């Protein structure tokens, strides 16, 4: 669907695809099996401007749009979904709220190093006892003198080990539940702030997914992000953009499954002909491609609305819902097309299935996406 892209977007797509094929593809399987964070690759992505695609050059961003960001995440995720979500969580969930809600002083302090990839960011909302129900979070922040003192544990934090700048949400008025949550910028190395448990996961194993533990963690008063008790709104607005990033990651997984399946079906012969000549395989491929293109268009629409400054919460939820389920569907069909080989680690089909599943869960489960969509419909 390149006909929908500008010449600049086409050039970006070509550049990122070339980088991903040459730099990411050769090490993706090894890094996945060993759980290696792609540090050097992330640094190179920063040098290419891909850690801050949609942010202004004054903050070391690439100065492009959100459709360009969608393209970049898909092309990266085509070869390594882990690297795709490292970039997505950093850019959508850490850089974006600082850019949208931060003071000019905060932007100048944090954004240049984040957009260049010199520093990695993360977003910490989820807790061991609160996932979809953010209002039940137990982390608190109290203003004592000229410091905010934060206590609590965050859970399932992507980039948790590597992040040097963390956007953390805490109750400043617990009695108000979601209306009493505020957002804060916490830097790695702050006394009382440490990384806890590392999760062992089904997929996306090149990423670190950790706990963040805050014990009397005192940060400067000016490190509150946005207005007092307005953190829940910041989190929800941020997650809208993050869902477009996850949809783009899912598109990359789906496309990888489709392209690998086409290649295998042309090479694999049974009953004296390539298996792509059998109608059963043709129909699977047709269904996979149809689901992918529908998902791509939904994600494109959400990104276009964001670029135009129009409401896009429902559209982001629809894109994330559709693209994530498409990724799982295409990965499942890829294994079926590969037959017994698809169930082995000799081929990447099984990795696609493991990586795809999480896209249905993080940044809002698909059950929550359906609530967001239906709520918008019933207004």
N, C-alpha and C positions, 0 to 999 in steps of 0.2 A: 504493500500500500504506500509505496514511496511517492505516488502522485500527490499525496496529501502533505508532503513535506516541502519546506523551502530548500533552496540550494544550500544554505548554511547548515540546515539540519541534515541534509543528505551527506554533506562533507563530514559532519561530526559522526554520523553513523558509520561511515566508511573508516574513519580514523579509529574509533573505539573498537570496531569489529576487528580491524587489523591488529591492534594492540592486544586485544583479548585472545585472538587466535595464536599470536606469536609468544606472548608473555604469560598468559594465564593457563591456556589449554595444556601445555606440556607438563605442568606441575599440579594441576587441579586434583587428579585422582590420588596422587601421593599425599598431598597436603590434607585431603579429606580423610584418608585412611589413618594418617598419623596425628590429625588434629592440629596442624601447624597454622598459626595465624600468618597470613601473607604480607608480612611487614614491608618487604621491599617492593612488592607490587602496589601496595597502598601508597607508598612514597612516590612511586612513578605516576600513579593516578593523580596524586596531588600536583605533581609537576606538569601534568597535562591539563590541569584545571578542572578535573572531574570530581574533586571533593567539594566543589562549590559552583556547580554548573550554572545554577539559576540565580546567583547573587551578584551584586554590582562589582565592577573592577576596583572601586575605591576600597573594598574590603577584601581584595585579592580573589574575588569571584570571577567566573568566566563571562558574566554579563549576558548569558543566554536565557532562554525561556524554559518553562516547565515541560513543554513537549520535548525539548532537547534533553532535559533531565530524564524523562521517561525513556527516550531512545538509548541514552547511555547506560541506564540500569538494565534494560533488556539485553543489550549487547554483551555486557559484562556477565550477566546471569546465564546467558546462553552457554558459557563455558564453566562458570563456577557460581552457583547460587549463593554460596557463603560470601564471596567477595561482593556480590551484588547487594546483599543485605548489610554488609559492613558499611558500604558507601551510603546506602539508603537510610539506615538508622542514624548515621552521622549527620547527613545532610538534611533529611526531612525532620528529624526529631530533636537534634541538638542545635544545629545552625539556625533552622527556621524560626523557632520561638525567640531566640536572641535577636534575630534580624527583625522580626515582626513586633515584638513587645519590649525589647530592651531599650534602655536610655542610650543616647549617643555615646556617652562615656563607656557603657558596657559594650556597645558595638565596636568601638575603636579598640577596646582592650582585648576582646575575644575573637571577633570575626576574622581578622586577617590571618591569624595562625590556623584557625579552623578551616577556612575556605581554601587555604593553600595545602592543607593536609599535614602541616607541621605538627598540629595537635589533633587528636581524635576526640570526638564528643559522644555522649550517650544521653539517654532519656530514662528517668527512673520514676515511674508511677506505680507499677505493680508491686504488691507485697505478698508474703506467704499466705495471708488470710484474705487478700482482696485482689481479684483479677478484674472481671467485668464490673464489679461493684466497687468503684473507686471511693465512694463515700464511706466505706467501712475501713479504709486505711487507718493505720495506727501511728504512723510516723508524725511527730509533732515538732513544731518550731516555736520557740518562745523568745521574745525580745528581752534581753537582759543587758541593760546599759546600752552600749552602741554595737552589740553583737546579737545575731540570731543564733540560738543554740538549738541544734537539731538532734533528735533522738529517734531511732527506728531502723528497720531493715527493709531494703528493697530487694526484689526477687525477679529472676528471669531477665536480667539486664544485658541486652546485646551490646557488645564492645565494653563490657564492664571492666575487664582486666586492663585494656589498653587506654581507655578514655582518661584524658587529663582534664576535661571540662564536662561537668555533669549537670544537667537540668533536672532538679529533684523537686518533688512535690510533697508538701507536708501540711498537716492541719495547724492553722494558726488560731482557729476557733472550732474545736472538735464538736461543740454542741450544734453547729450549723451544718455538719456533714459536708456535702459537696460545696455548699456556699461558704464554707470556712477553710477552704484549701488555698494555699499560696504556693507560688513557684520560686525557686531559688537557684542560683548558680553556685555550684560547689566545685572547687578545684582539687585535683589529686594532690596528695601531700598535706592537706589540711589536717591538723591534729584531731583525732577522734573519728577520722574517716578512713575506712579500709575495705578491701575486697574480701568477701567471704567465700562461700562454697562455689565451686565450679560445677556446672551441670554436665552430665554425660548424656548425650542426646542421640536421637534416631538419625538425624541428618544435620545439614549445615554445620559440619564439624570443624570447619576452619575458623568459625567464629567462637569467641568466648561468650558464654552465657553464665552470668554470675549473680551472687548476692552482693549488695553494697550495704555495709553496716556503718551506722552513724551513732556514736556514743559521745554525748556532750560535744558534738562537733560545732565549734563556734566560727561563724563566718561574718564578715563585715555587714553592717546594717544595709549598706548600699547594694548588696548582692541579691536583694529580693528582685525578682523578675516580674515586671508589670505591677499592677496595683495589689494591695493587701486584700486577701480573701477572693481574688479573681483567678486563682490558679486553675480551677477546674475548667473554666472557659478556655484558658490558654492551652490546657491539655487536649481538650476536644478539638479546638481549631487546628492544633499541631497534628493530631492524629488523622484529621481529614486529609492533609497533605501526605502524611506517612502512608496512608492507604493507597494512594496513587503510586508510591514507591514500591509497595509490596505487590500491587497489581503488575507493575513493570517487571519485577523479579519473577513473578509467576509466568509472565509472557515469555521470558527467556527460557525458563524450564520447559514450558510447553513446546516452544519452537525447537529446542534441542531434541526433545523426544520425537517430534515429527521428522526432523531432518535425519536423525539417526535411523528412524524406522524406514524412511524412503530408501536410504542407502543400503540398509541390510536387506530389504525386500527385493532389491534389484540384484543383489549378489547371491543370496541364498536360493538354491535350487532344490525343488522336490518334484517328483513325478516328471522329470525331464524339462522343467521350465522354472524360471524365476518365480518366487512365490507372489511377487507383485502382479502376476497374471491371474491370480485367483480372486474371484469377486469378494470373498470374505475379507481379504487383505485390503482390496481397493475401497471397500465400504468403511473399514476402520480408518484408513488414511483420510477419506473424504470427511468423515465425522470429526476427526481430530483437527483438520485444517479449518473446517467451518467454525468449530468452537473457538479456535485460536483467533481467527479474524474477527469474530463477534467481540471477543474479549479485548482485542487490540483497539477496536473502534470505541468501545466504552471507556477504555483508559485514555485514549486520545481526546475524547469529549471532555472528560473530567479535567485533564491537563489544560485543554483549551479554555475552559471556563475559568480555571484558576488564573491563567495568563491574562484574561480579560477583566479580572477583578470581580467576577460574578459569583453568586452562591454555588457551591459545588459539593456540599456535604453528601447529599443523596447520590449524586453521580459518582463520587469517590467510593462510597459504600457499594454501589452497583458494580463498579469496575473491579474492586477488590474481591467481592463475592464471586463474580463470574470468572475472573482470571484465575483465582486460586482453585476453584473447582475444575476449571479447564486444565490447569497444570496437573492436578491429580489424575484426571481422566486420561489425558494424553500420555502421562507416564505409565499408567496402568496398561493402556493399549500398546505402548511401546514394548513392554515386557511380553505381552501376548504375541505380538508380531515376531519378536526375537525367539519365542519359544523357550526351550531349556536354557539357551544362552542368555536370555534376558534375566534369568534368575541367578546368574553368576556375576562375580565382580570382574570378569574378563571384559564385559561391556558396561556402558554407563547407564543403561536403562534402569537398573535397580537403584542407582544413586538419585536419579531424577525423581523416582517415586518417594524415596525417603526425604529428599529436599522439598518436594512439593507439599507434603502434608502440613508443614508448619505454616504455610501461607494461608491455610484455612483457619488458623488459630491466633497468630500474633497480630498486634495492632487492631484488635477487635475480632472476636470469633465471628464466624459466618452467621451464627445465630443472632449476634448483636447487629451484624450488617442488615439482616432482614428486619430487625426492629427499627433501625435508623431509616431504612427505605420506606417501610409501611407508615411510620410516624409522619414522614414528609408527605406521603400520599394522602393521609387522613387529616391534614391541617384544615 
